[in-house]
Amino acid sequence: MAQDTFIITLPPRQLPLLQGWRVTPAHLAYRLGPGAHLFRSEGTAPPKGGLMVVDDQEFSPLAPTGPLCQEVIRECQARSFSGAILDFENCLPPLEQIAARLDEQFARRGWTLLVPERYGAHAPHSRVMIPSALSGGSLQKRLEEALERFGESRVVLALEKRAEDFYLPSPTGSGQPLNDQELAELKRRLSPSVFFSGELCARYFTYMSRENGAHFVLFDDGDTLRHKTEVARRLGIRTFLAPWAEIGPYAAQAGIQRRQEQRTGRR
C-alpha cells in the first residue's frame, strides 16, 4: 500500500515541533535577494537535511540567474538538503529561467524540486504544488485537471487552512482573509448555521450586514483538511505540502503518522 509523504514548512528554530511525526521538514529560511545572491534568514542556525524553501520577495529581475542557481546548489550540498521548494509569488522571465535551470540540475542529482503551478511547464522534472483552497468549483475536478496536465507523479496537494469573508456577489473570487480570532469572534457574534460543501471540502456560512449586504464566509478546520487529503488519495495523489503553523493542531486528522519508537528488548 502506498504511503503518504508530508512535507512540512516551518522556520528552523521550530524544528523540534516535528519530533515524533513522520514528515519531511522544509526550512523557511531562504530568499533570493538583491545582487543575484541567496540569503539565509538572520539569526537562523544553519539547518541540515530536508528541503530548503526559497522565496522571491526581494528578487531583482536584472540579476544574472546562472550564479544564483549555483548558490542554491552549493547550499543544498553544504546542508545535505534533498531538494528545494520555490515559493515564488511573482511570475517573471528570470524566475522562469531559475526554475528551468534548477529543474535540470536537481534532476541530474536526484533531488526534489517543488514549484508553483504556473512554473510547472518550465520545470518538467519538478513536482507541482496545487493549492487546496478554492472559492468555487470542485476540488476533485481541480485535481483531476492537474493530473491530466502534469501526471500523477508530479502533483502535490498544498494544504492550506484558510478562512475568508466574501461579499456577495464576489466578482474577483477573493475575500477578506480572517485569522482564527476574527473567525471565532464572527461566529460568536452571529451564531450562524454552518454547512459543509462537499465540492470545496470546506465549511461555510452566510450573513447579512447593514453596511454592505450579503456575506459568504468560507473556512477550514481539521475535518475539512482530512476531507481534502482523502479526495487527493482517491485520485492517487500521496504527497502533501503544509505549513506547520496551520496544520500542526490537526496533524493527526490530516493523516500524518507518528513515528514508531524503537524499543530495545532485554535479554
Secondary structure, DSSP 8 states (H G I E B T S, - for coil): ----EEEEEE-GGGGGGGTTB--EEEEEEEEEETTTEEEE-TT-----SSEEEEE-TT--TTS-HHHHHHHHHHHHHHHT--EEEEE--S--HHHHHHHHHHHHHHHHHT-EEEEEGGGGGG-TTSEEEEES--SSS-HHHHHHHHHHHH-TTTEEEE----EEEEESS-TTS--EE--HHHHHHHHHHH----EEETTTTEEEEEEEETTTEEEEEEE--HHHHHHHHHHHHHTT--EEEEEHHHHGGGHHHHT--B---------
